[in-house]
Amino acid sequence: MRVIIVGGGALGQHLTKNLIEQGYEIILIERDAEHAKKLAESFDCTIINAEGTKPDILEKAEIEKADAVVACTDNDQNNILIGLIARSSNTEKIIVKTNEEQFMAVARKLGFRHIINPSNTSSMIISDVLRGVDTMELSNLVRSNVRFISTIIGDKTAGKHLSELSLPSESAFVGLYRESNFILAGEDPKIKKGDELVVVTNSDQMNTIYDQFDESGV
């Protein structure tokens, strides 16, 4: 798998190291010349010293051949812009990092499916530990090609009962989150705008389900 990582900060470096060890082909883009030089000395991958928000730089990185793009610079606006450029290049997987909640909301409205907010993620893990939930134990449930995914409900789907919605084969509704409450699918709840729908599916069906409930209009 070919992955372009934009941003050589702590997250970008850890991700680069882990993915290289897993056999991924990595192209790391870093705007700071001195830092890019150090990265080139540390990692056995392609390092591009340039501004990753520029389309011509991403073209130089052969974004059209990339299986995934990870935008993890320290600037939320830049990460969203990189994500938009990647989407225009039909990149299959786009991961956008945001530090501020307001930009996380913007990224969701723009239709990005994979948004990483380090503070939010860390606080959720700590909260899970305090509640006695073993996050690692939960991750063990995701084996083989089984995936648990979620999507935010918009106007098009709101007002329907869960039983009125169809899913592709090898998929099923688990339930939905409404604010702090979780409602099981068996209760056949009436869906409201803003509900977070949780589905268990085959990895091959993920994009189909995302497209089905995508109401971003972009």
C-alpha positions in Angstrom: 0.0 0.0 0.0 1.2 3.5 -0.9 0.6 6.2 1.7 1.3 9.9 1.5 1.8 11.5 5.0 1.8 15.3 5.1 3.4 16.6 8.3 6.6 15.4 10.0 5.6 16.2 13.5 5.4 13.6 16.3 2.3 11.9 14.9 3.7 11.9 11.3 7.0 10.4 12.5 5.4 7.7 14.6 3.0 6.8 11.8 5.9 6.7 9.3 7.9 4.4 11.5 5.0 2.0 12.1 3.9 1.8 8.5 7.5 1.3 7.2 7.8 -1.6 9.6 4.6 -3.1 8.2 5.9 -2.9 4.7 4.0 0.2 3.4 5.5 2.5 0.8 5.7 5.9 2.4 6.1 9.4 1.0 6.5 11.9 3.8 6.1 15.6 3.0 7.6 18.2 5.4 7.7 21.9 4.8 10.7 22.7 7.2 14.0 22.1 5.4 16.1 21.3 8.4 13.5 19.0 9.9 13.0 17.3 6.5 16.8 16.7 6.3 16.7 15.0 9.7 13.7 12.9 8.7 15.6 11.8 5.6 18.4 10.6 7.8 16.0 8.7 10.1 13.6 7.0 7.7 14.0 4.7 4.7 11.3 6.3 2.6 10.8 9.2 0.2 11.0 12.6 1.9 9.8 15.7 0.1 10.7 19.1 1.5 7.8 21.2 0.4 4.4 22.7 1.3 2.0 19.9 1.2 -1.1 22.1 0.6 0.1 22.8 -3.0 -1.5 20.6 -5.6 1.7 20.5 -7.7 3.6 19.1 -4.7 1.0 16.4 -4.2 1.2 15.6 -7.9 5.0 15.3 -7.5 4.3 12.8 -4.7 2.1 11.0 -7.3 -1.1 11.3 -5.3 -3.0 9.7 -8.1 -1.2 6.4 -7.3 -1.7 6.7 -3.5 -3.9 4.3 -1.7 -4.2 6.7 1.3 -3.3 10.3 2.3 -2.8 11.3 5.9 -3.0 15.1 6.6 -1.4 15.5 10.0 0.3 19.0 10.0 -0.1 21.3 13.0 -2.6 23.4 11.0 -6.2 22.3 10.9 -7.1 24.4 7.9 -4.1 23.0 6.0 -5.1 19.5 6.8 -8.7 20.0 5.5 -7.3 21.6 2.3 -5.0 18.6 1.8 -7.9 16.3 2.3 -10.0 18.2 -0.3 -7.1 18.0 -2.8 -6.8 14.3 -2.1 -10.5 13.8 -2.6 -10.3 15.6 -6.0 -7.6 13.0 -6.9 -10.0 10.2 -6.0 -7.8 8.9 -3.2 -9.5 5.9 -1.6 -8.6 6.7 2.1 -8.2 10.2 3.4 -7.4 10.8 7.1 -7.5 14.3 8.4 -6.1 15.4 11.8 -7.8 18.3 13.6 -6.7 19.9 16.9 -9.8 22.1 17.4 -13.4 20.9 17.8 -14.7 23.6 15.4 -12.5 22.3 12.6 -13.5 18.7 13.4 -17.1 19.8 12.8 -16.1 21.5 9.6 -14.4 18.4 8.4 -17.5 16.3 9.2 -19.7 18.8 7.2 -17.4 18.5 4.3 -18.0 14.7 4.3 -14.6 13.4 5.6 -15.1 10.0 7.1 -11.8 9.6 8.9 -11.1 12.5 11.2 -8.5 12.2 14.0 -8.6 14.6 17.0 -5.8 13.6 19.3 -7.2 15.3 22.4 -10.7 13.9 21.8 -9.3 10.4 21.2 -7.1 10.5 24.3 -9.9 11.8 26.6 -12.2 9.0 25.3 -9.6 6.3 26.0 -9.1 7.7 29.6 -12.9 8.0 30.1 -13.2 4.3 28.9 -10.6 3.2 31.4 -12.4 5.0 34.2 -15.6 3.4 33.2 -14.0 0.0 33.2 -14.0 -0.4 29.4 -10.9 -2.1 28.0 -10.3 -0.4 24.6 -7.8 -3.1 23.6 -10.3 -5.8 24.4 -12.8 -4.1 22.1 -10.3 -3.8 19.3 -9.9 -7.6 19.4 -13.5 -7.9 18.2 -12.5 -6.4 14.9 -10.9 -9.5 13.2 -10.6 -10.7 9.7 -12.8 -8.5 7.4 -15.3 -7.5 10.1 -15.7 -3.7 10.6 -17.7 -1.5 13.0 -18.4 1.8 11.4 -20.6 4.9 12.2 -22.1 7.7 10.2 -24.0 10.8 11.2 -27.6 11.1 10.1 -28.7 14.1 8.0 -32.1 15.4 6.8 -32.6 12.8 4.1 -32.7 9.8 6.6 -34.2 11.6 9.6 -37.8 10.8 10.5 -37.6 7.1 9.4 -37.5 4.1 11.6 -34.4 2.0 11.5 -36.4 -0.9 10.1 -37.2 1.2 7.0 -33.5 1.5 6.1 -31.8 -1.1 3.9 -28.2 -2.2 4.0 -26.0 -4.2 1.6 -25.3 -7.9 2.2 -23.2 -9.0 5.2 -24.2 -5.9 7.1 -26.4 -5.1 10.1 -27.4 -2.2 12.3 -26.1 -2.4 15.8 -27.9 0.7 17.0 -27.4 4.5 17.3 -26.0 7.0 19.6 -28.3 10.0 20.5 -26.3 12.5 22.6 -25.1 10.3 25.5 -27.6 7.5 25.0 -27.3 4.3 23.0 -30.4 2.8 21.5 -30.2 -0.8 20.2 -31.4 -1.6 16.7 -33.9 -4.1 18.1 -35.9 -1.2 19.6 -36.5 0.1 16.0 -36.0 3.7 17.0 -37.2 6.6 14.9 -34.1 8.3 13.6 -33.3 12.0 14.3 -30.9 14.3 12.5 -27.5 14.2 14.2 -27.9 10.6 15.4 -24.8 8.5 15.0 -25.7 5.2 13.3 -23.5 2.2 14.2 -23.2 -0.6 11.6 -21.3 -3.9 11.6 -20.3 -4.9 8.1 -17.8 -6.6 5.8 -14.8 -4.4 4.9 -15.8 -4.6 1.2 -19.1 -2.9 2.0 -17.8 0.1 3.9 -17.7 2.6 1.1 -21.2 1.5 -0.1 -22.6 2.2 3.3 -20.8 5.5 3.7 -22.1 6.6 0.2 -25.6 5.5 1.1 -25.8 7.9 4.1 -23.5 10.6 2.8 -25.5 13.9 2.7 -22.6 16.3 2.5 -23.4 17.2 -1.1 -19.7 17.3 -2.0 
